[in-house]
Amino acid sequence: MSKDIKSSIDDFYASVNMTPKELESWLKTEESQSVGQKDNGDESIGHKSGKRIVDLLQKPKDDYTDDDLSHIKKVVSYIHRHSAQQPEGEIEHTRWRYSLMNWGHDPLKVKS
């Protein structure tokens, strides 16, 4: 595994702070399904991404494909970019937080 690939995977695991089980439960909620850009009134991009993130978290790192690594970089980029846009005030029930959670990152969750 190259240094660049390892770095991307490390960034992914540092950015995604929800477990597969937490993310799966979240994706079933109305809040999760209420946010994000939708193609053809379908499922949002972030919601689809969340399902893929669950799969990636459950897959051995050595089995990641080039397509998986491309998605991993997209997830890290989204989380970093969206986190920088945090609104002022209480964020618990905001579309901003819900959107981040669809991508596997809960800004209210403290890393242990």
N, C-alpha and C positions, 0 to 999 in steps of 0.2 A: 504494500500500500504506500503510495507516494506521500510525501510530506504535505502537499497541497490538499490531497483527498482527506488525509487524517485531520488536517486543520478544519476543513469544511464540516466534517462529521463532529468534531469537538465543538465547533460553533453551534451546530444544530442541537446537540445535547445540552449546551449551556443556555440556549435561547428557549427551547421547548421545556417548560417547567411543569407540565401536566403529565400524569401517568397515562398509559393507554386506556386504563379503566375510567379515569376522570374525564378524559377527552371523549370517549365513547358515550358516557352518560350525558355530558354536556351537549353533544351533537344531537341528542334526541329531544332537547328542549325547544320550546317555542321561541325563546330568546335567541338561541343559536340560529334557528332557521329564519329569523326575522331580519337579519343583517347581511350586508355584502352585496356585491354586484352579481346580478343574475343574468344568465344567457337564456333568452327565449322563455322567461318567466319560470325557468327551471330551478334547479338547486344552485346556490351561490358558489362562486369560485372558492371562497374561503371554506365553505362547508365541505365541498369535495376535497379540498386540500386537507382538512381535518381528518377525513377518513383515510386518506393516503398516509398521513403522519402516524396514525394508529398502526397501520401496517408496517411502516418503516421502523417504529419503535419496537415492534415485536420480531423484526427480522434480524438475523445475525449481521453485524456490520460488514463482515467479509463477503456477504452475499449481495451487497448493494450493486446495482447495475449503473451504467452511465446515466440512464434516465432517472433512477433514484437519486443519484448525486446532483443532478440538475435540479430536481425538486427540492432537495435539501438546501441548496444555495438560494433558491427562490423563497423558501420558508424563512431562512435567516435574514435575508434582505427585507422581506415584508415586516417581520417582527421588529427589526431595528428601525426601519423607516416609520412604521406606524407608532411605535413607542415614543418616538421623538415628538409626536403630535398630541401628546396628552393634554386633554382639556383641563381647565381650572376647576377647582372645587371637588365635590364628591364624585367619584368615578364608578362606584359599585354597580349602579344600574344604568350605565351608559352604553350606547351603541359602540363607542370606541373600545370599551373593555370586551364586549361581546364579540366584536370582530377579531380582536387579538386572541381571544379564547378559541375561536374557530381554527386558528393557526397554531394552537397548542401552548399559548402563553397567557397565563393569568397574571396581570400586573399586581393583583392584590395578594398573590401567593408569595410568601417569603421562602426563599431557598433554604433548605435545612442542611 
